[in-house]
Amino acid sequence: MAYTGHSDVASNEPPTFVVVGDQDGIAPPAIMKRRVEALRRSGTTVEYHEYPGVGHGFGLGAKTSADGWVFEAIRFWRKSIPSMLQALPRARYAA
């Protein structure tokens, strides 16, 4: 999740990886933190990363404090997706 103004939280939210720059004026860290707190209260696994000196739309973060965030996201998803799939009924994701 790199932006959300969404405030509803369900009990079955997927594991969520969050990135935000501390200078983001579109999706400020305070708003992102409120969303993260709500997700955690609902039992959702969340990994939150806030990068100093970075604004909104930092892409891959090359040459910023966010450089490499995508590799952290991949690591998170590799760890989280298998357990998420195990919780789903087989017919929902079988090929």
C-alpha positions in Angstrom: 0.0 0.0 0.0 1.5 3.3 -1.0 -1.6 5.4 -0.7 -5.0 5.1 0.8 -7.7 7.4 2.1 -9.8 4.2 2.7 -11.0 4.0 6.2 -13.0 0.8 6.3 -11.3 -2.3 7.7 -12.5 -5.9 7.4 -11.5 -8.8 9.5 -10.1 -10.6 6.4 -7.8 -7.9 5.0 -4.7 -9.4 3.2 -1.2 -9.0 4.7 -0.2 -5.4 3.9 3.1 -3.9 3.1 3.1 -0.1 3.6 5.6 2.5 2.2 5.4 6.3 2.7 7.8 9.2 2.6 7.9 11.4 5.6 7.5 14.4 3.3 4.4 13.0 1.5 1.7 15.7 1.3 -0.8 13.5 -0.5 -0.8 10.5 1.7 0.9 11.9 4.9 2.4 9.5 7.3 -0.1 10.4 10.0 -3.0 9.1 7.7 -1.0 6.0 6.7 -0.3 5.3 10.4 -4.0 5.5 11.3 -4.8 3.0 8.6 -1.9 0.7 9.7 -3.2 0.9 13.3 -6.7 0.0 12.2 -5.5 -2.9 10.1 -3.4 -4.3 13.0 -6.4 -4.0 15.4 -8.3 -6.1 13.0 -5.6 -8.8 13.1 -4.0 -8.0 9.8 -0.2 -8.5 9.4 1.3 -5.2 8.5 4.8 -4.1 7.7 5.3 -0.3 7.8 8.2 1.6 6.3 8.5 5.4 6.5 11.4 6.9 4.5 13.0 10.2 5.6 13.3 13.1 3.1 11.0 11.5 0.5 7.7 12.9 -0.8 4.8 11.3 -2.7 5.5 9.2 -5.8 9.1 8.1 -5.1 8.8 5.1 -7.5 11.6 2.6 -6.9 13.2 5.1 -4.6 16.5 5.1 -6.5 19.1 7.4 -4.9 16.7 8.2 -1.9 16.3 6.7 1.5 13.6 4.5 0.0 16.1 2.8 -2.4 15.5 -0.9 -2.3 12.0 -0.8 -0.8 10.7 -3.0 -3.6 13.0 -5.8 -2.5 11.7 -5.5 1.1 8.1 -5.7 -0.3 9.0 -8.9 -2.3 10.5 -10.5 0.8 7.3 -9.6 2.7 5.0 -11.0 0.0 7.0 -14.2 -0.3 6.6 -14.7 3.4 3.0 -13.6 3.6 1.3 -15.0 0.5 1.7 -18.7 1.3 0.0 -18.4 4.7 -2.7 -16.2 3.1 -3.4 -18.8 0.5 -3.7 -21.6 3.0 -6.4 -19.6 4.7 -8.5 -19.5 1.5 -10.8 -22.2 0.3 -9.0 -24.3 -2.3 -11.4 -23.4 -5.1 -10.7 -19.7 -4.9 -7.1 -19.9 -6.0 -6.7 -23.2 -7.8 -5.7 -23.0 -11.4 
